[in-house]
């Protein structure tokens, strides 16, 4: 993956987050994983997503949830909901900034 492709993927991810089709925590994990390839490892709009990823890494999101016991997931749901609210509050403005910066890459 090239630098431009990684930046485009960050823009797409930010768009999905802001559009409500991707959770802030799942999106943070994607953005954090792409930061080095995108050349944004110390970027002030990316670092909050690294923090979100780090603070929520024990919570099951994405396909891994299918491997969890439904009772265990139910017991964690309140914590997951609180973490998602925190991630939204902490990451929203940075997500909007990333979308604005990379909108031209996802529009093409």
Beta strands, then each sheet from edge to edge (+ up, - down):
end
